[in-house]
Amino acid sequence: MQFSYWEIKNWFSNVDYTIVGSGIVGLHTAIRLRERFPNAKILILERGFLPQGASTKNAGFACFGSVSEIIFDLKTHTEEEVIQLIQKRFSGLQLLRKNLGDEAIDYKPYGGYEVFLKEDEAFYNNCISKIPFINDIVRPLFKSEVYSKVSDRFDFKNTFEHLIFNEFEGQIDTGNMMQALLKKAIQNDILILNNQTVSEHQELNDEVEIVTNDVTFKTKKLLFTTNGFAAELTKNEVKPARAQVLITKPIENLHIKGTFHLDQGYYYFRNINNRILFGGGRNLDFEGETTTTLETTEIIQNRLQDLLNNVILPETHFEIEQRWSGIMGIGNSKKPIVQQLSNHVYCGVRMGGMGVAIGSLIGKELADLI
């Protein structure tokens, strides 16, 4: 492709910071860089028509960890690491709400619930028995009891009559959040180019040369915020994890309000505009879902529909309106990777399925590394 003098001058000359990925982390990184460097030229490259990973495709959970997830994390992380993870997630949510405002992201403080299937009695009993222990761990962060046992008032079927409730969690409108972030980036004179796939980069003495499908140019600093797509570009230990989702058509007098986790957090659902949004099922095919292909599969979609019919909306007629998938970035540790890779190259990746909660904070940390 041939570029005009104007295009090269305004978009690709004297670039100070180039960010790859226009999702939650990338946009927050750019906005924080603008705060620190008011006169810098900041450019974001996005390979999709819209942000390609999970930022516009997630379920919009403002959550930081269910009891079962914390129990599981304590098996693979130290207690101190788990507390730090929860603190990061909660601080990130506070930062997101502060940066954009509750009205802009349609934040609703409906609380979060964990639901337990009747077939998982031992698992249910273990989680209920660990509530006081988990509350002790998180009390210094919240100065309050976070988790409590409550009766099911949602008429779920084939589940235990008690749920675990967390009043500190809420939900957001993912589309509104991303539009608000994009608007803020543009207001801050941040350039965004879509449909740009970075194929390679080369570090020179005092800058980095970037090659995309359309252009080759130089930048002083290069920052990768590609999360689930990070492995090939950053050589980091990040695996893609596809998350499949469906949403119903509007349901009259929908009585379910809140964010809900089911079956060790592998399934999650919520209300949105009188609909149920329902996702998960990666545990049915871990190998198949370790992919960057944005498709849905019969095995997982059938299981989602089955749980809707028999657990979540057993007495309610509903129809499915849409199905989609998004790509998360996970690894052996749930700790995000925020690091300098070389003299002029940095990355903020591996959100572990908690991008809504920690994306804003990771963006800030990445920008502050420079």
C-alpha positions in Angstrom: 0.0 0.0 0.0 1.3 3.5 -0.8 0.8 6.3 1.7 0.5 10.0 1.2 2.8 12.6 2.7 -0.1 13.5 5.1 -0.7 10.0 6.3 3.0 9.3 7.0 3.4 12.7 8.7 0.3 12.5 11.0 0.1 8.8 11.8 3.5 7.2 11.3 6.2 9.8 12.0 7.7 10.7 15.4 5.6 8.0 17.2 6.5 7.9 20.9 4.4 5.0 22.1 2.8 2.2 20.0 0.3 -0.1 21.8 -0.7 -3.4 20.2 -4.3 -4.2 21.3 -7.2 -1.8 21.8 -9.0 -3.7 24.6 -9.4 -2.8 28.2 -5.7 -3.0 29.0 -4.5 -1.2 25.9 -6.9 1.7 26.2 -6.1 2.2 29.9 -2.4 2.0 29.1 -2.8 4.7 26.5 -4.9 7.0 28.7 -2.4 6.6 31.6 0.5 7.4 29.2 -1.3 10.5 28.1 -1.6 11.6 31.8 2.2 11.1 32.2 3.3 12.5 28.8 0.9 15.2 27.7 2.7 15.9 24.4 3.6 12.4 23.3 2.3 10.8 20.1 0.4 7.7 21.1 -0.8 5.1 18.6 -2.9 2.0 19.2 -2.9 -0.8 16.6 -5.8 -3.3 16.7 -6.0 -6.3 14.5 -9.8 -6.6 14.6 -12.6 -4.5 13.2 -13.5 -4.1 16.9 -11.2 -5.1 19.9 -10.6 -8.8 19.0 -10.0 -10.7 22.2 -12.5 -10.6 25.1 -12.9 -6.9 25.9 -16.1 -6.5 23.8 -17.2 -10.1 24.2 -17.0 -10.8 28.0 -20.0 -11.2 30.4 -19.5 -7.9 32.2 -19.0 -9.3 35.7 -17.6 -6.8 38.2 -16.3 -9.7 40.3 -13.1 -10.7 42.1 -13.4 -14.3 43.1 -16.1 -16.8 44.3 -15.5 -19.0 47.4 -14.8 -22.1 45.2 -12.3 -20.2 43.1 -10.5 -18.9 46.1 -10.3 -22.4 47.6 -8.9 -23.7 44.3 -6.4 -20.8 44.1 -5.1 -21.5 47.6 -4.0 -25.0 46.3 -1.8 -23.5 43.6 -0.8 -20.1 45.1 0.3 -19.0 48.6 -2.3 -17.3 50.8 -0.4 -14.0 50.4 -0.5 -14.3 46.5 -4.3 -15.0 46.7 -4.9 -12.0 48.8 -2.8 -9.9 46.4 -4.9 -11.2 43.5 -8.2 -10.3 45.2 -6.8 -6.9 46.1 -5.7 -6.2 42.5 -9.1 -7.2 41.1 -11.0 -5.1 43.6 -8.7 -2.1 43.2 -9.0 -2.5 39.4 -12.8 -2.4 39.6 -12.7 0.7 41.7 -10.3 2.3 39.2 -12.5 1.4 36.3 -15.5 2.9 38.0 -13.6 6.0 39.0 -12.1 6.5 35.5 -15.4 6.1 33.5 -18.1 6.7 36.1 -20.9 4.2 37.2 -23.4 5.7 34.9 -21.3 5.4 31.7 -20.6 1.7 32.3 -24.1 1.0 33.8 -22.7 -0.4 37.0 -25.3 -2.2 39.0 -24.5 -3.3 42.6 -26.7 -6.4 42.5 -24.1 -8.6 44.3 -22.6 -12.0 43.2 -23.8 -15.5 44.0 -22.4 -19.0 43.8 -24.9 -21.7 42.9 -24.3 -25.4 43.6 -25.7 -28.4 41.6 -27.3 -31.2 43.6 -24.9 -33.7 42.2 -21.9 -31.9 43.8 -22.8 -32.4 47.5 -19.3 -32.9 48.8 -18.1 -29.8 46.9 -21.1 -27.8 48.2 -20.4 -28.8 51.8 -16.7 -28.0 51.5 -17.4 -24.5 50.2 -20.1 -23.7 52.8 -17.8 -24.9 55.6 -14.9 -22.7 54.3 -16.9 -19.5 54.4 -15.6 -18.3 57.8 -12.0 -19.2 56.8 -12.3 -17.2 53.5 -13.9 -14.3 55.2 -11.0 -14.2 57.7 -8.6 -14.0 54.7 -10.3 -11.1 52.9 -11.5 -9.2 56.0 -8.4 -6.9 56.0 -9.2 -5.8 52.5 -13.0 -5.2 53.0 -13.2 -4.5 56.7 -16.4 -6.7 56.6 -17.8 -10.1 56.2 -17.8 -10.7 52.4 -19.3 -14.1 51.9 -22.6 -15.4 53.5 -24.9 -18.3 53.1 -28.4 -17.2 51.8 -31.5 -19.0 50.7 -32.2 -19.4 47.0 -35.0 -16.9 46.0 -34.5 -17.4 42.3 -36.3 -20.7 41.9 -33.3 -22.6 40.5 -33.9 -26.4 40.1 -31.5 -29.3 40.8 -29.4 -27.1 43.0 -29.0 -26.8 46.8 -31.4 -24.5 48.6 -28.6 -22.2 49.8 -26.3 -20.0 47.7 -23.2 -18.1 48.7 -23.7 -14.4 48.4 -21.2 -11.6 48.0 -22.6 -8.0 48.3 -19.4 -6.4 47.0 -19.8 -7.6 43.5 -21.8 -6.1 40.6 -22.3 -6.0 36.9 -21.5 -3.6 34.1 -22.6 -3.1 30.5 -19.5 -4.3 28.5 -20.5 -2.5 25.3 -21.0 0.8 27.2 -17.7 0.4 29.0 -15.7 -0.1 25.8 -17.4 2.8 24.0 -16.7 5.0 27.0 -13.0 3.9 27.0 -12.7 4.5 23.2 -14.3 7.9 23.6 -11.9 8.9 26.4 -8.9 7.7 24.3 -10.0 9.8 21.3 -10.7 12.8 23.6 -7.1 12.4 24.8 -5.7 12.7 21.3 -4.8 9.0 21.1 -4.7 7.5 17.5 -6.4 4.2 16.9 -5.9 2.1 13.7 -8.0 -1.0 13.2 -7.4 -4.0 11.0 -3.7 -3.8 11.7 -2.0 -7.2 12.4 1.6 -6.8 13.7 3.6 -9.5 12.0 7.1 -8.6 13.4 9.1 -6.1 15.2 12.8 -5.4 15.4 14.6 -3.4 18.1 17.0 -0.8 16.8 19.4 1.3 18.9 16.9 3.8 20.2 13.6 2.7 18.7 11.6 -0.2 17.4 10.6 -1.0 13.8 7.1 -2.4 13.5 5.7 -4.3 10.5 2.0 -4.7 10.0 -0.1 -6.0 7.1 -0.3 -2.4 5.8 2.7 -0.4 7.0 6.3 -0.4 8.4 7.2 2.4 10.7 9.3 3.2 13.8 8.3 3.9 17.4 10.3 4.9 20.5 8.5 2.3 22.7 6.3 -0.7 21.9 3.8 -2.1 24.3 1.9 -5.4 23.8 -1.5 -5.7 25.5 -2.8 -8.6 23.4 -3.7 -11.0 26.3 -5.0 -14.2 24.8 -3.1 -13.5 21.6 0.2 -12.7 23.4 2.2 -15.9 23.1 3.3 -15.5 19.5 4.3 -11.8 19.9 5.8 -11.7 23.4 7.1 -15.3 23.8 5.4 -15.3 27.2 3.8 -18.2 29.0 0.2 -17.2 28.0 -2.3 -19.7 26.6 -5.4 -18.7 24.8 -8.7 -19.8 26.4 -11.9 -19.5 24.4 -15.1 -18.6 26.4 -18.4 -19.4 24.7 -21.5 -17.4 25.5 -25.2 -17.2 24.6 -28.0 -14.7 25.4 -31.7 -15.2 25.4 -34.4 -13.0 23.9 -36.1 -10.7 26.4 -38.1 -12.6 29.1 -41.2 -11.1 30.6 -41.0 -10.5 34.4 -37.5 -12.0 34.6 -36.9 -12.5 38.4 -33.1 -13.1 38.3 -30.8 -10.2 39.2 -27.1 -10.5 39.9 -24.0 -12.2 38.7 -23.9 -16.0 39.3 -21.1 -18.6 39.2 -21.9 -22.3 38.9 -19.9 -25.6 38.9 -16.6 -24.2 40.3 -17.0 -21.1 38.2 -16.8 -22.9 34.9 -20.3 -21.5 34.2 -21.5 -18.0 34.8 -24.7 -16.1 34.1 -26.4 -12.8 34.7 -29.4 -10.6 33.9 -29.1 -7.9 31.3 -32.0 -6.0 29.7 -34.5 -8.7 30.8 -32.4 -11.4 29.3 -30.1 -14.1 30.6 -26.5 -14.0 29.4 -24.9 -17.4 30.0 -21.3 -18.5 29.3 -18.7 -21.1 30.1 -18.3 -24.8 29.7 -14.6 -24.7 28.8 -14.1 -27.7 31.2 -16.0 -29.9 28.7 -13.1 -29.6 26.2 -10.0 -27.9 27.6 -7.9 -28.9 24.6 -10.4 -27.7 22.0 -11.0 -24.4 23.9 -7.2 -23.6 24.0 -7.6 -21.7 20.7 -7.7 -18.2 19.2 -10.5 -19.2 16.8 -13.7 -17.3 17.4 -16.3 -20.0 17.0 -18.9 -21.8 19.1 -19.2 -25.6 19.4 -22.1 -27.9 19.7 -20.9 -29.7 22.8 -20.6 -26.5 24.9 -23.7 -24.7 23.4 -25.8 -27.8 24.1 -24.7 -27.9 27.7 -25.4 -24.2 28.2 -28.9 -24.7 26.8 -29.4 -27.8 29.0 -28.5 -25.9 32.1 -30.8 -23.1 31.2 -33.7 -25.6 30.7 -33.0 -27.7 33.8 -31.4 -25.4 36.4 -31.6 -21.6 35.7 -35.0 -21.1 33.9 -36.8 -24.5 34.5 -40.3 -23.0 34.5 -39.8 -20.2 32.0 -40.2 -20.2 28.3 -37.1 -18.7 26.6 -35.5 -18.4 23.2 -31.8 -18.0 22.3 -31.1 -14.8 20.4 -27.3 -14.9 19.9 -24.2 -17.0 20.5 -20.6 -15.9 20.4 -17.1 -16.5 21.9 -14.2 -14.5 23.2 -10.5 -15.3 23.8 -9.0 -14.9 27.3 -5.3 -15.2 28.3 -4.4 -17.7 31.0 -1.3 -19.5 32.4 0.1 -21.6 35.2 -0.1 -18.6 37.5 -3.1 -16.2 37.8 -0.7 -13.3 38.3 -0.8 -11.0 35.3 2.5 -10.5 33.4 3.5 -6.8 33.4 7.2 -6.5 32.4 9.8 -4.9 30.2 10.8 -7.4 27.6 13.8 -5.5 26.2 15.2 -2.0 26.0 12.1 -0.5 24.3 9.5 -3.3 24.4 7.0 -4.0 27.2 3.9 -6.1 27.8 0.8 -6.3 30.0 -0.9 -9.7 29.4 -2.4 -12.8 31.0 -5.6 -11.4 32.7 -6.7 -15.0 33.7 -10.3 -14.3 32.7 -10.5 -11.3 35.0 -9.9 -8.5 32.5 -12.9 -6.4 33.6 -11.6 -6.5 37.1 -7.9 -5.9 36.6 -7.6 -4.5 33.1 -7.6 -0.9 34.2 -5.0 -1.5 36.9 -2.7 -3.5 34.6 -2.9 -0.7 32.0 -1.8 1.8 34.7 1.0 -0.5 35.9 2.2 -1.0 32.3 2.2 2.7 31.5 4.0 3.4 34.8 6.8 0.9 33.9 8.1 3.4 31.3 
